[in-house]
Amino acid sequence: MSGSLFTQILLIAFASTLFGQPPQLRFSHLTHADGLSQSTVYAIVQDARGFMWFGTEDGLNRYDGYEFRVFYHHPTDSSSLPASTVLSLLLDHSGRLWVGTVNGLCRYNDSTETFQTFRLPQAPPGANDIRTLYEDNHQTLWVGTSAGLFRFDLFSLSFDTTLNPLIVAAPFTGKTVFAITEDSIRNRLYVGYSEGLAEIARGTLPLSCRLLSENPSFQGRTVYSLHWERPGILWAGTDMGLNRHRVDQDTWHAYPPQPGDPRQLSQPIVWRIIPAPPNGLWLANFGGGLVYFDRATQTFHRYAHDTHNPASLSNNRVLALYQSRAGEDQGLWVGTVSNGINVWFPGKQKFQRYEHRPDKPGSLFNNTVYSFAEDFQGRLWICTANSLELWDEPNSQFIHFGQDASDYYCVQPRNAAALWVGRLDGLWQFDLQQHRFRRPFPEQNAFAVLKNAAILAIYSETNDEIWLATRKGLVYYHARQQRIRHFTHSNSDSTTIPSNDVRWIMRTTSGELWVAAARGVAVFEENQSVFRRLPRFPHHSRGLRGDVFFHIFESRDRTLWIASDAGLHRYQPATGNFDFWSEAEGLPNHVVYGIVEDDAGKLWLSTNRGLSRFDPVKETFTNFTADDGLQADEFNMGAFLRRTNGELLFGGIGGFNRFHPDQITLSSFTPPVVIHRFRLFNEPIKLPIAITVGTQITLGHRQNFFSFEFSSLDFSNPSKIQYRYRLKGLDENWVHSGNRRLAAYTNVPPGDYLFEVQATNSDGIWNATPARIALSIATPFWATGWFRLLGIGLVVILILGIRRYQLKKIQEIITIRARIAADLHDELASSLASVQLYAEVVERQFSQAPQEATTILQRIRHLSREAMEGIGQIVWAVDPRHDPLEDLLNTLCTEGVQLFSAAGITFSYHPPEHVKSLILSPDQRRAIYLILKEGMNNSLQHAQCTEVRLHFEQYRKTLKFTLEDNGIGFDPIAPPSGHGMHNLKTRANHIGAHLTIESHPHSGTRLHLHVKIT
């Protein structure tokens, strides 16, 4: 860090002559509500990677600027903390973190995020209650405990139990050691403990020990804190204040508490001491808050809890102090009892703030600030919602006038003896000698507007001539001549002002009078007393944008700038067009209230979301918010001023800010970026090596849904940090994520990648060195070379199999076609041949033997009917619409009814309650149909029966058909008289069915058919 720059920052913070006010420390707070595990903070340290660590009564906390990672003691885990109460922390010369708990010393392993515990062997009571840790210039770790002082070897990682016998009359043995420091030049070790202060000379053995607290000038019994300062001053904080020891003179000077003196300590206990560059000390004055000791003036300045100030110290019982090494944004961290952590960044508070403080007489009377002005003596005047304020620079206080009135909108000097004041109730004059308000105009109707209209802005032409922007139009007033002109808006006259709600008046260097109002901007043509309105968008593509125009400003190069509720405009008089900037171009907010130019030509813009510094050459914006020390993010119309000394003032709803633009510098500190969490399928996983230090992650081919979480370790203003990331090998460009600290990826293909993330600091400066971690996603076995060869072979086999299957199907189709042809030949050709033959006979015999011809015609009719029936059966068997089982059953039932009803035989069909839907093959359907149809014909022609019954049963995929009659039956042993029985069994065998026929003479016949459906 640049020492000169930090010195400059602190000089800004502490030099009371700069703004005439005591130094301001505005703290941010971290408590249990923010994720801190417990609110009593004993120790604070920053590790080598930039993380902040806090030791509390219940857990060790790691902080990345956004969230806390908490480590606890777990009784079943030997790699956890030995106890959850952490009293001391130390970062050694190698960057390793040491933790002192109430039950032992431990070292943190950042690769595994675990702890290795060390305890004193055969320890006396309290020896493992670690109160303080100190590493000397010999790289020896000194451990202060509730049982005395012990030495720990950082190389052998073991305690030295022979120390105390080597120290002659060690007074701290068995006592609580609170503080340790050294004089490395003289090789002296200083030990502060519960009953004094000891000096150990380490040159020869045995070690000699001198009790420094026996000096009569030393005040206090218990020494809680020590700080060594070159070239030879030892500071000791005790239970009776602060002591200074000049080693070369062997003298002591005490600074005891003096509660009644604001420039002295208020409480006796000085718990911690750390340096405060360039020339001071920070003291943890337990019960008295945080104290800055100025060594040059030998005075103390106290920072205590203030119930009226949310940015004050959260608790006066301060236990821990630490100054983080965060470049130019070096922060002061304060740990308290029960109220967590307070942190102050000198570089963060860029702007001096003035506000109302109920507990502070002489503070601003009201926080709502409407305008500023300098009088002829250079004094600063402020208009607030309830008073006119004078800033008394020598006494650093505000003097209030006219508190009984409301809403002081504007103020302008009239002359050396008076001010013009615009209020909600009209125009007033304020007498600077008598400090009285009076009306400057007579009580006449012609001047009623000056009494009834709210005055929003005043433009002075001379001491007596002014222009007034009011809610009821534009007013010209000549006080000496008591002359008034009132300009109002007319909807029917485009040469009038754009609106009666006038917000600003200004005259350019060329002499033109410009007026800003609601609904437009106009130039007053004074020779003709008319207004020329400027073009507006969207009627004019390059016209003014917005509904209300708050301010018109002419810069030193004579460029005109206009502020509206839509953004910032720049006027181009040669073309009459406007350039325009809004949020899309970098403005923090579209509402721009005021424009002020600094010495460097930059424009400062007040908005509803902070201040913005605009570079007209580069056309870039630098934005500041309340986190930078602004009175609030919201500013007010008219509340801006450039003073003659170059200072700028902006007011809003929380007071006002006063600063010199040259003092507002951007931080060049580029904080480290850390990747601190890896999620797989949206669940955090523990890697073999912690991701904060790891360089490689290996995943399986299915683990392609993952995310990274990251943080920039700039603690001063995390909300303003911007991020961008990329997964090299997948992302072609950087992905800008704004303030979002998460990068998620889904369905990432196998391969090797490199994840990178960059961040800005709180002032928008990018860190050029990204955090990186390599990522490898394994290739699945089916994407490997050997698997591809195997796959090709399988594909070839599959193709051959498919081809073979296709050939088989083709052969089956050929067979089916052949059978259909045979069926058509058998059923149709023979019948048609007979029909043809009989027709020829009829033709020859009709004239010779009419009776015989009639018989032949009957035969032709019979054969034709049989042929039609045969064709119908073939078509029915081939048609796939009849494949369902239900269709077969319905067909058999219909056939049976038609067949037997004509012969007077009763036919009945008995289906089961539920028939499962099955699809039959054409062969199965046709064979079942023909077998049962043949059985029905046999019953009709041979059985001489009076009743036929058809039963159907279904067992999963087995079908059972039973056809029975009550006819004369037959002897199954007797040889068959025809081919009917043989044909039935042949059809059954063809479809793999089982056919049995049961019959006895005079006992009827039963046909059983069992078919399995595959």
N, C-alpha and C positions, 0 to 999 in steps of 0.2 A: 504494500500500500504506500502511496505517496505521503510521506510525513508532512510535507508542506501543505498539501491539499487538506489533509485531515486537520492540521493546525488552523487553516483558514476556516474550515467548517466550525470548529470549536470556538474560534474567535467570534464568528458570527453569532454563535449561541450564547456566549458569555460576556461579550463586550457590552456593558450597560450603556455606553455612550452612543452606540449605533442607532438605537431607536428610543433610548431613554427609558427602557423598561428592564426589570430584572430578567435573568435568563429564563427561557420557557422550555420545560421538558414535557412533551405530550406523549404519554405512554400508551402503547397498545397492550392488551391484556390477553393472557392465555390461561384458561381455567378448566375445571372439570367439564364444563359445558362444551369446550372445544376438543375434548378427548384426552386431556391430561388425567392420568390415572388417579392422582390424589393431589390435594391442593396445598400441602405443606412441602416446600421445595428446599432441600438442604444443600444441594450441590449442583453446579452447572459446568459443562465443558463442551467444547466443539472438537469433533474428531478430525482425522486427517482428510476425510472425504468431504467434510463440510457440514455433516449432520450435527444438530444440537442435541445434547443429552442432559436429562434432568433426573436427579435422584430425589425420590419422594419417600414418604412413610409407607407407601404401598406401591412399589414398582419402580423400575428403571424405564424412563421414557426416551425414545428417539424421535426427533422432530425434523420434518423435511420442509417446513414452511406452510404445509397444508394440513397434515394429519400426524398423529402420534402412533408409533409402534411401541407397545408396552411389553416388558419382560418381567416375569414374576418368579418367585420361588415355587417349585413344585416338588413336594416331598419324595415322589417316586422317580424323579428325573435328576440324576447326579450332574447333568450338564446344564441345569438351570442355575439361577442365582442361589447362593446359600441362604439368603433371607431377602424378603421383599422390601425391607426398610434400608434405603441406601443413604449413607451419611457423607460420603466423600467420593470424588472422581478425579482421575488424573490421566493425562495423555503423556506417555513417556517419549524418549528421544526417537524411538522407532515407529511412533505413531500408533502404539498399542494402547487400548483403553483399559485402565485399571479401576476396579470398583470396590469401595470399602463399604461393607454392610455391618449390621449388628451381630452377624454370625460368621465373620470371616472375610478374607480378601479373595478377589477373583479377577481373572483376566478374560476379556471378551475376545472371542475368535470370530472375526467378521466374515470368514469364509463359510463357516457352518452356523453362525449366529448362535453359538453356545458359549458357556462359561466354564473355565477351569478354576476350581476353588483351591485355596491354600490356607491352611490353618496352622497356628503355632503348636508344635508338639508339647504335650504336658503343660498346656497353657494355664497360667494363673487366671483367676476369675477376672473377666472383663478384657482379657488379652485379644479376643477375637471381635471385640466391639470397636470397629475401625472408625476413628474420628477424623483423621486427616492423613493425607498422603503428600509426599514431597520427593522429587528426584533431584539429587545434587549433580554437580558438574562431573563427578566421577561415575555417573550412571548407576548410582546406588539408590534404591528406593527406601525411604524412611517412612515408617508406619507409626502413626500416633494412635494409641488405643486408650481404653479406660483403665488399663493396667500399666501404662508407661510407654516408653519408646522402644521400637524394635527396628532391626535392619533386615532388608530383604534383598537377596542377590538376584538381579534381573537376568543373569546368565545361567546360573544353576537352578533358578526358580525355587529357592528355598530360603527359609528364615535363618538368620544367624542368632543362635541362642546364647552366644558368648559375649554379647555386646555389653550389657550392664555391668558385669564384673570388671570390665576393662575401664569403666568410667569411675574415677575416684569420687566417691560419695555422691553418686547420681541422685539428685534430689527428687526427680520425677518418677522414680521407680514406685510402682503401685498407684500412681496418680493418673488422672485423665490428661492426656496431651491433646491440646486443641490446635496448635499452630507450629509450623516448622519452616525455617528459611535458612539461608547461608550467606556468608561473606566469602566468595570463592577466592578472592585475592589473599586474604589473611587466613583462609582455610578454617573458618569458624562456622560452627553450626549453632543456630539459635532455636531453643525449644520453649514454647509457651505452654504452660500447663495450669492445673487448677489452683496451684499455690505459688505461682511466680514465673520468672523468666530466667532461663539458664543459658550460658554460653559454653560450648564444648570446643576445646582446641584439639584439632585432629592431627597435629604434626607428629607426635611421638606417642608410644605406648608406655605406661597406661595413659588414657585420655584424661586430660584435666578438665575440670568443670568449675565454672564460676557463676554464682547466683547474682545476676544483674539487678534483680528486683529488690535487693537489699539497699540499693542507693536511696538515700533520703528524699531525693527529688523525684523518684519514681512513684507514680500514684496508681494504686490498684493492687489487688491480690491475685485474681484470676486473669490470666492472659489468654484472650480468645483469638487474637489475630496478629500477624506479623507481616511486615513488608520491608524488604531490603532495597535500598535505593543508592545507586552509585552517586558520588564517589565515596560514600561512607556514612550513610544515615540509616538508622534502623527505626522503623515506626512500629509501635506496639499498641494494640487496642485492648483495653482491659475493662474490668467492671467499674472503673472510675474515670473513663474517658480515654483520651489519646495521649501517648507519650512519644517524644522524639529523642533519639539517642545519637549524639555525634561521636562516632567511634574514635576519631583522631584526638578529640579533646576529652573523651570519656565523661561527657556531660549529658544531663537529661533536662528536657523541658516538658512540662505537663500542660495539657489542655483539658481541664476538668469541665464537667457539664455546668452550664449556667442557664437554667430554664427560662429566665426572664429576659435574656439577651438574644434577639433574633439572629445575631451574627456569631453565636457560639453554639456548642452542642446543647441539645435540650434534654437528652437522656444519658445515663452513665455508660451503658454497655456498648462498646464498639466491637461488633461481631466479625466484621470482615473489612479488609483494606485492599484496594487495588489502585493502580495508577490511573490518573485522568489527564492525558496529554492536553495542552503542553506543559502545564505547570500546576497540577493539582492532584488531589486524591479523592477517590470515591470511598465513602464510609457507609457501612451498614450499621446505623445507630439503632439498635434493637429497641423498639417502642417509639423511636423518634423519627423513623423513616430513613430516606436516603439523604446523605449529606455530601455536598461538594466542599472540599477544603482547598482554599486558594492559598498556596504557599507564599505567593508574593505579598499578599495583604494580610496573611495570617488570620483570615476570617472564614467562617463557615456559612454556607447557604443551604437551607433545609428544603427538601421536597417531601411533602407529607400528603397523606390522604385527605381529600377534600370532597365532602359529600355533594357539593354543588358543581364539581368539575369531573365529568366522567373520564377525562384523560389524565387525571392525577394518579398518584401511587395508590394501588388498591388496598394496601395495608401497611401500617407503620412498623410492624414487627418483621424486619428484614433479616433473612438468614443467609442468603447467597448473593454474590456479585460476580459478574463475569463480563469481559469485553470480548466479543467475537471478532475474529480476524477476517472480516468480510470486505476486504478492500476499502474503497472509499465509503462504503455503507457500513462501516464498523459500528456495531450496536452494543448498547449497554443493557445487560440482562439482569433482572432483579428477582430473586426468589423470596417469597414471603411465607408467613405462617397462615394457613387456611385460606389464602386468596390467590394462590397460584403464582404466575409469572408476569412481570412487567418488563417491557422492552422499549427502548428508545433508540432511534437512529438519527444521528445529527444530520446526515445527508437527506433524510426523508422529509424533514420539516423545512422545505425550501422557502416558505412564505411566512413572514411575520403576521400574526393574527391579533386583532383587537376585537374583544367581545364583552358583552355584559356579564359581570360576575357579582352575584348578590352579596357575596362575602367580602367584596373588595370595593370600598369607597373610592370614587374617582374612576371607576371603569365606565365603559360605554353605557349610556342610559337605556338603550334599547337595541336589540340585535338586528332589527330590520332597518337596513341602511338604503337610502334612496339617492343621495348625491353628495358631491364634495365640491369645495371651492377654496381657492387661496385669496386672501384679502391683500390689500396694497402693502401690508407689512410682512407678507409671506406666511401668515398664520393659516392653519388648516381648520376649515369649518366642515361639519358633517350634518346632513339632514337624516333624521331617523323617523320612525313611525310616531314618536311621541315627543321629540325635542330637537332643538338646534344645539349642536355640540361644538365646543371649541377645544382643540387639542392643545393642552398646556405642556409644551415640549420640555421646559426646564424641570417641571415637577412630575412629568410622566403621568398625567392624569387628564381626564375630560371634565370640562366645566359645562353644566347643563343650563339651557335657557328655554323658557316657554314650555315647560313640561305639561302645562294644563291643556295645551292644544293637541290635535292629532294630525298625523300624516303631514310631515314637512317634506315636500317633494323636491324642491330645488332651491339653490342659493347662489347668488352672484354678487360680487362687490359693486356698489354704486360709486363710491368714492372712499377717501380715507376715513370718513366718519360714519358710513352707513353701508348696509347690505340690503340687496333685494332678496326677499324670501317668498317662494311660492308654496302655498299650502293647499290643503283640501278646500279651505274656505276662502280662497282667492289670494290676491297679492298683498304683501306686507313689506314695510321697511323696518329694519332693525338698526337702532342707534347704538354704535359701538362704544360711545362714552357712557350713556345712561343705561345701556343694556335693556332697552325697552322696545316693544313692537308698537307700530302705529300704521294706520291706513294712509297712504301717500296721495290719495285722490279724494275729491269732494263727494259728499253724499248727494249725488245727482243720478237721475235715471240713465243718463248717457254712459255712466261708469259702472252700471250695475253688473256687467259681465266680469269686471275685476273683483267683484265681491262674491259673486255666485258661482263662478266657474273654478274648478280645480286647476291650478297652474302646474304643469308637468315639466316645463323647461323654460329657461330665460336666456335670450341672446341680447347682449348689450351692444348697441351701436356707439353711444356716447354715455357720459354720466347721467344724462337725462332721458335718452331715447332707448327703449327696449322693445323687443318682440317677445310675445308670450305664446307658448304652446299650451292650449287649454282643451278641456273636454267639450267646449262649446265653440270651437273655431280658433282662428288665428287673430291675435290682437296686437296692434301697434299702439304704444303708449308713450307720450312725451310728457314727462313729469313737470318740467318747468313751465311749459305752455299749457299743461292740463288738456292735452289734445289726444283723442283716441280714435282709432279706426278698427272696425270689427269685420273680418272676412269669414264668410260661412259657405257651406256647401249647398249647391242646388242640383237636384237630379236632372233638371232640364237645361242646365248650362254647363257645358264642358270646360268653360274657362274659369270656373270656380275651383276652390281647393278640393282635393279628392274626398275629404271627409271632415266632419266637424271634430273628430277625435284626432287632434294634432299632437305629435309626440316629439318633434325636434325641429329646430330652426338653425340654419348656419349660412354664412356668406362666404363665397369662394374668394380666392385671391384676385379673380377677374371681376369681382363685384356682383355676381349673381346671388340672389337670395333663394335658397333651397328650403323646401318644407317637406318633412316626412310625416305621414299620417296613416291612419287605417285606410286600407284600400288604395294606397298609391303615394307617389312622390311627384312634386310639382316644382317648377321654377317660376318665381314671381316676376312678370314683366312689368316693372314699376312705371314705365312711361304710359302704359295703357291700363294699368291696374287690373290685369288679368293673369291667370295662372296657366302655364303650359304643362300639361300632365305628361309624364314619361310613359312610353308604351309598356304594357304588361303582358305577361304570358297567361294564357295560351294564344291570345289574339295576335301577339307578336312572338315569333319563335325564339328570339333573343331578347325578350322583354323581361321586366321585373317579375320575380316570383314571390308569392306569399300574400297574406291578407293584412298584416300589420307591419309597418316599417318604423323601426325604433330609432335609427341613428344614421346620420350622413357625416362622413369624415373625409377631409382632404389631406392627403399625405404630402410630405415635403416635395415630392416630384410632381405635385399638382394632380395626382390621380384621385378621382372621387370613388369612395367606397360606401356602400349602403348595407345596413344590417336589417334583416327582416325575420319574421317567424318561419321562413323557409331556408335561410342560409345567408351567405355572404355574396355581395355583388361588386363587380368592378365596372365602372362606366367607361365606355369608349366614345368620347364626344365626336370623333370624326365620322363614325357610322351610326351613332345613337344606340348601339347595341350594348349588351351587358355580358360579361363573363360571370360564371356562377359556380359556387362551391357549396356542397352540403355534406351530409353524413357519408354519402357514397364516396366522396373525395377525401375523407379523413377528418372532417369536423366532428367533435364529440357529440354535438347535438344540433338539430336544425334551427333552433331558436338562438339568434345572435342579438344580444342587447346593445353592446357597445364596442367601439373600435378605438384603440389607442396605439400610437406609433412610438417605438423606442429609438434610442440613438443609432442603433444599427440598421434601422429601416424595417425591422420586424413589426408586424401588427399583432397586438394582444386583443383577443376577443373574449368577451364574457358571454356565457351561455347558460342553459339550464342543466348542464352536466360538466361544469368546471370551466377552467380557463384554457384557451388555446393560443399558442404562439404560431403565427402564420408567416412563412417566408415567401414574399411575393415573387421572388426571382425563381426559386426552386418549386414554388407552389406546393409546399409541404406543410403539414400541421404537426406540432408537438403539443400534446394534451396533458393537462394537470388536473387532479381531482382533490377531494377533501383529504385523501390519504397523503398528499404532498404538503398538507398544512393549510389548505384553503379554508375559508370560513365555513363553507359548505359547497356542495356541487351546484346549488342553484344561486344565481346572481339576479340583480334587479336592474330594470331599465333605468338609465340615467346615472347609475352608481359607478362612475369611472372618472379618472382624472390623471393627467400627467402633470406633475409639479415642475416648477422651474428648475429644481435640482436634478431632474431626470427620474425621480421616483414615480412609480405607478401605484394607483390605488383602485381597488375594485371592491364593491360592497354587495351584500346579498341578504339572505335570511338569517345568517349566523354571525353578523358583524361585518368586518371588512379586513382586507389584506393590504399591506403596505410593503413595497419591496423595490429594489433597484434592479432592473433587468440584467445588468452585468453580474449580479450575484446569483442569478438563477442558472446554474450550470448542470448539465446532464452528467450522470455518473458514467465513467468509462470502465467501471468494474464489470467484468464478465464472469458471472457466477458459474460454478460447476453444475452440470446436469447429471442426475443419477437416474438409472432405471431401477426401481425398487420393488416391483411386483410383476409376476408373470402369471397369467391365468390361462387355463386350458379348459375349453368348453365352459367358460365363464366361472370356473372355480379356481381359487388360488392354489398353487401347488408348491411344494417344497423341493427345490432343486438340490442336487448333490453339493454344489457350491453356490452360495447365496448369490442372487442375481446382481446385487450391488457391487460385487467384486468379480463375478464370473465373466467369462468371455465366450462361452459356447453353450448352446442348448441343442440337444439331439432329440428328435421326435420320431414316432412311428408314422407310417403312411396314413393312418386313420386320424392322427392327432393334428388335424389341419384347421382347427378352429381355436384361435388363441388371441391373446391381447397382452400388451405391455402397458404398465403404468409408470410414470416418470415425474420428476420434479426438478425445478431449478432452485438451487440452494441460495436464493437471494431472499432473505427473510424480511427485508424492509417494506416491501409492498407487493406481496404475491399476486394480488388481484390484477396488477398491471402487466404481469409477465405473459409473453406470447410464446407459443410453441409451434414447431414444425417437425415432421418426421418422414421417414421413407423406409421401405423394405427393399434394399437394393437387390435386383434380380426379379422384382415384381413391380414396384412403383417406378415409373419413368421420371417423375418429378417429386419435389417436396410436397407433402400434404400439410397445409396450414390449418392448425386446429384451434387457433385463438388461445383462450385461457384453459381449454380442455386438455387434460393430462392423460389421455387414454388413446391408444392406437389399437384397433381391433381388426383382425383379418379372418376371413372364412374361406374354406375350400381352396387352400393354398396347395398348388401341385408339388410333388416331390422335387427336391433340389436343395442347393446350398444358397443361403441368403445372408445378408448383413443388415441388421436393423440399426438405424441411426436416428438420433433425436437432438435437436438444437433448441435453444431458448434465448430469449432476450433477458436483459436485466429489467428492473422496474422502470427504467427510462427508455426502453425500447431498443437498446443496443444489443445486437446479436452476438452470441458466443460462437466464435469461429470453429471451436473444437467440439464436435458432437460426442455424445455418449454412444458407445457402440456395443453390440453383442451379436455374435455369429449364431445363425440358426440353420440347422440341417434337418430336413424331413426325408426319412428313408424311402427308398423306392420299393413298392410292394413286389412280392415275388412274381406276380403275374406280369409285371412290367420288365423283368430281367431278361437277358438274352437267352438263357437256357430255357426259360419258361416259354418264350416266344417260339423257339424251335419246336418245343414239345407241342405248343398250341397249333403250329402249322401242321405237324404230323396228325394231330387229332382232327383238325379241320379236313385234311385230305381223306382220312378214314371216314369221317362223318359224311363227306360228299359222296364217297363211294357207297356208303350204306344207304344214303338217301336215294342214290341212283338205282341201287338194287331194289329198294323198296318201291320206287316208282315203276320199275320194270315189272315187279310182282303185281302191282296194282293194275298195270296195263294188261297183264296176262289175265288177271281176274275179270277185268272188263270184257276182254275178248271171250272168255269162257261164258260170262253172263250173256253176252250178245249171241254166242252160239246156241246157248240153251233157249234163249228167247226165240231164236230162229227155228230151233227144233220144235219148240212148243207151238209156234205159229204154224209150222208145217204139219205137226201131228193133229193140232186142234182145228186148224182152219183149212189147210190145203186138201186133206182127205175129204172133209165135209164139202168143200167147194167143188172138188172133182166129182163127187157123187151128185151134187146139185147139177153140175154141167151134164153129166151122163143122163140123169133123169129128165133133164130139160130136152135133150135130143130125142129121147124115147117118146116123150109127150108130143114133140113136134111131128114124129112119124106116125104115131098111133092115134092122135086126137080125132082125126077124121074117121079112122077105121073102128076104133074101140073106145068110145067115150067113157065108159065106166072104168076101164083100166087106166085111162088118162087121168081121171079124177083121183084115183088111188095114188098114182105117181105124184100128182101135185101135192097131195097131203104129205107124202114122204119128203118132197122138196121143202115144204114149210117146216117140217120137223128138223131137217138137217140145218136149215138156215138158223133156226132158233138155237140149236146146239152150238153152231159156229159163233153166233153173237155172244152166247154165254161164255164160250171159251176165250174169246177176245177180251171180254170184260174182266174175266179172272186174271188173265195175263197182265192187263193194264193195271188192275188193282194191286197185283203183287209187285209190280215195278215202281209204282207211284210212291215216292218217299213221304208224302203227306199221310199215308196210312201206316207208317212205321210204329207209332205209339201202340202200346198194349190195349189201351181203352178202345181204339178203333177196331182192332181185331175182334174183341169181345162183342162189340156192338154189331159188327158184320155177321158173326156167327149166330147171334140171337135173331137178327132180322131174317137171315137165310132159313133158320129153323122154323120160324113162325110161318113164312111163306110156303115152305116145302110141305109141312105137315097139316096145315089148316085146310088145304084143298082136299086132302085125303080123309079128313075127319079125325085125325089123330091129335091128341093133346100133346103140346110141346111146352116144357117149362125150363127156365134158366135160373140157376141159383148162384149169384155172385157173392163174394164175401162183403163185409160191411165197408172195408176200405181197400181200394186197389191202388197200390203204389205205381206211380207213373214210370214206365220203362220203355225204352226204345228197342224195338226188335229189328233185326236185320231182314232184308227182303227174303232171303232164303228161309229163315226161321218162320217168318209170317206166312209165306206161301205154303211151306210144308205143313204147318199146323192147320192152316185153313183146309188144304186138300185132304189131309188125313181125317179131320172131323167131318168134312163135307161128304167124303166117301162113306164114313161110318153112318151118317144120317141117311144116305141113299140106300145102303144095305138094310137099315131098319125099315125104310119105307117099302122096299121091293120084296124082301124075303122074310122079315120077322113076323108079319101078320100081327102086329102089336096095336094096342089102342093108346099107349102113352110112351113118350120119349122125354128123358130128362138130361140136361147138360149141367154139370157141376164144374166150378173153377175155384181153385185154392192157390194162394201165393205164400211162399215161405222165403222171405228175403229175395234172392234172385233165382229161385226155383219155382216153376209154374207146373201145376198139376191139373189136367183136364180129364173129366170122367163123363163118358157118354153111355147111357144105359136105356134099355127098353124092356117091356114086359111081354115080349113076343114068345115064339115057340122055341127059340134057342137052337143050338146044334151041338153035335158031339165033337169036341175039339180034337179027339184022337183020330176021327175018321179023316181020310185024305181029302184035301180041298178039291172042290169041283171046278175052280177057276184060278185066275191070277190075282184076285182082289186082295187076299191076305198078304201075299208076297209083295205087292206094290206098296201097301201101307207100311210094312216093316222097312222096306227099302227107303221110303221117304223119311222115316224116323231116323234111321241110321245116318242118313245124309246130313242131318243137322245135329247129330250127337244126342238125340232124344231116346228115351226108353219107352217102348210100346208093349203093352200086354192086353190080351183079350180073354175074358172069362165068360164061359157059356156052358149050359147043360140043357139037354132036351126038356122042353116045357118049363124052363126056368129063366128065360130071357137072356140077354147078352149085355156085357159091360166092357167098354173099351177104356183103358187107362193110358194116358200119355204124360210123361214127365220130361220137362224141358228145362235145361240150365241156361240162364242168360249170362253171358260174359261181358 
